[in-house]
Amino acid sequence: MDKGEGHTDDPAAAQQVPRHRMLALTDGVVAIAMTLLVLDIQLPDDLSGTALRRALDDVQSQVGAFLLSAVVIAMFWRAHHATLRTAEWLDARLFWLNVVFLVLVSLMPFPTRVLEDYAHLPVGPGLYGAVIGLGALVLYAMQVHIARTPPYRTGLRTPLPAQAFVFLLSVAIAPFSPQAAIYSWVASVPLSVLAHRHAARPRDGAPRRT
């Protein structure tokens, strides 16, 4: 018997979560994470002269780390909404993948702070790369699940997780050169573009999308 809003007496269907509820939760987590990033930017009181200039120099590094993480979180948010556009309801596997993704997003202020303070040590870029890489990998797992599972299935290719590869590879680079690990993150931009272009190419015999 149909119980409305796409649900039936199927026990599996009864455990599904509507997309709009998960998107609302995601929006809240993203907003809180970005707010916590801003709160980490602090300037001590009652400074002047050389001490003030040094404190402002320190704030510049904090602002740089904030901007990096803010851009990453914004990209995660956009990709997450695009991922769920065909999923009116989230099954159990997609729900828990989404929960893990949100846990990693909410954790981002911590590795950002570690990167601010220890960018010259392996732990700084290593921890940051691990959290971002895992977040991108979980998002890719959600995309694959949606692409292969009825009724989500769209027939479209899922782009390879270039961002996940780059950031997780930087974890291995960090013990040898923390600076090189940080610079390696730039490669995620062109590689992601290439991955999306490859995914947009029609399969052999398939009509070209316009």
Helices and strands as residue ranges (DSSP letters): H 11-14, E 17-18, H 19-39, H 49-83, G 84-86, E 89-90, H 92-107, H 109-118, H 123-148, H 162-173, H 178-184, G 185-187, H 188-200
